[in-house]
């Protein structure tokens, strides 16, 4: 009997894998949804009755496993590096010449390149052992990523087992790297569902995909329509001569690969392929923000290697932001966490840059007046940096007679407090410390990942917490109780527990993140780090005055005044005391390199160029900043030192011309 059951289970798994491939990858299903569901239900029933026959590569894993309290981190041997960006044909030619120079190939010889669309999603790594998916991670910082194995298993286009090879034939190890995305069609369906349930729609497919993959509950991920496309090769016990061979092998094993992928000989053919992808990018089923160009030979890729955070053998050709026209239906003002009033154009929905846009920033009253945007106007819209929608200009020839000029309010639209416009500023502000709009934005900022990193505290939930008066100040977050949370709309017991866990976990944070989280005007992540490198405890930071801050290289009067004035306000000091009383442990900044005169590199300006042997570019930058130095991107007469690694480039020549001291990596390390 047991043999018959095991045989049936294996038969069902084989059938279901085959039909998943036909439906989700090949898009040529040969059975109905009802027939597929019947097979899956039978398998679920058999595995439930005979759990000894349930395996990790079973199609039943698609429905999602147990929820987790947090993601584990995984260290990888071969880092997932980023790509350098290029924007023109000339830069493409330079990339080609650099590759040839490094490979000792003459300029007139045509290198073979693999060209493919650059999908706009979330990069992940999937480890297959003997053809079976075992571990999946996010990119993270390249070397360390988050373990999202159970979430990845819910993606039906990601094979849990190789399609063609059985375990004895499959390679012992193959790391397939790719992009988790959401198609335009699936994104539209998801947002329609969100709106129907009274939930806030997602901003774009990438955010929706990234949010789904980072759900602590895989069953939540399983409810989102995610896709997986291969784009890179990681570790492998299988040897490929050409990168295109790996992509073909991946396709044979049931993986999706991007359309419009091809191998080109020489720069001109590559550029033509890039242009074809750009021409068709908005007809593709997914968001494309550029084209990836890789040297096709795996041996040449290995010879070219990597520099700092990117590889030498590949680049991303980024496309210009698309501009489209649409109509301004209304103009309203939003209030930010510092009280800034920002005009926003509400638009007739239009598809631009891979997403549907219905709102766009008008920046400030001066910009609004300069562009003369009126309600009823037809305007050009683009996504600035492929992210933030903005109004570029008005199509004056299409301005209707009924177009209405917008009058900027003299009172806060939320709390009705008269707005203030400080001298030399263009942004009016609501000065009320009791404005609910500011409170909501301060909480969102406080909970953000670079700040206190309270996972699960999204915009919709923050709005509810404030509207229901459960949170009236930041410290109230640490007094939330499960019973109160359960009264909120769409808040279940599991979600409430996870939120409370995340709030508890946020109680221990480094000093610079706490300073940033307070939302002090003009104090970004970098400035917070700079201040706390020089004054390493919270008490020291609270005692700072303008003169002390101005002695820190990189801090000017505006930043110093904002920082000091924030801590002069009694309400702010009392709130910090309340946060500490809630159990927050603010970790002091670690010791930094000093000499008898203070900070070792205080005020010294450095520029890095070339490839360092012992340090990554980021590690060198942090070492300099921790010792009080400043890292600039360009060489100038203010530069004190140039640190030159291998292949230093034009910065080396400029430093020589200006008489700037040039250090080797060993020279630099000898400082410490």
Secondary structure as UniProt FT lines:
FT   HELIX           2..20
FT   HELIX           21..25
FT   HELIX           33..49
FT   HELIX           51..53
FT   TURN            56..57
FT   HELIX           59..63
FT   STRAND          73..75
FT   STRAND          82..86
FT   HELIX           89..103
FT   TURN            107..108
FT   STRAND          112..119
FT   STRAND          122..129
FT   TURN            130..131
FT   STRAND          132..138
FT   TURN            140..141
FT   STRAND          144..147
FT   HELIX           149..152
FT   TURN            153..154
FT   TURN            156..157
FT   TURN            167..169
FT   STRAND          174..181
FT   HELIX           184..196
FT   TURN            197..198
FT   HELIX           205..213
FT   HELIX           218..222
FT   STRAND          227..236
FT   HELIX           243..252
FT   TURN            253..254
FT   STRAND          256..257
FT   STRAND          262..265
FT   HELIX           267..280
FT   HELIX           281..283
FT   STRAND          288..295
FT   HELIX           298..304
FT   STRAND          306..307
FT   TURN            308..309
FT   STRAND          310..318
FT   STRAND          323..335
FT   TURN            337..338
FT   STRAND          340..352
FT   TURN            353..354
FT   STRAND          355..361
FT   HELIX           365..371
FT   STRAND          374..375
FT   STRAND          378..384
FT   TURN            385..387
FT   STRAND          388..394
FT   HELIX           396..398
FT   TURN            401..402
FT   STRAND          404..405
FT   TURN            413..415
FT   STRAND          418..420
FT   TURN            423..424
FT   STRAND          429..430
FT   TURN            433..434
FT   HELIX           436..447
FT   TURN            449..452
FT   TURN            455..456
FT   HELIX           459..467
FT   TURN            468..469
FT   HELIX           474..479
FT   HELIX           482..485
FT   TURN            486..487
FT   TURN            489..490
FT   HELIX           493..505
FT   TURN            506..507
FT   STRAND          508..510
FT   HELIX           511..517
FT   TURN            518..519
FT   TURN            521..522
FT   HELIX           525..534
FT   HELIX           538..542
FT   HELIX           546..550
FT   TURN            553..554
FT   HELIX           557..568
FT   HELIX           570..581
FT   TURN            582..583
FT   STRAND          585..587
FT   STRAND          594..595
FT   TURN            596..597
FT   STRAND          598..599
FT   TURN            600..603
FT   STRAND          605..609
FT   HELIX           617..626
FT   TURN            627..628
FT   STRAND          630..632
FT   TURN            637..638
FT   STRAND          641..644
FT   HELIX           650..658
FT   STRAND          661..663
FT   HELIX           665..669
FT   TURN            670..671
//
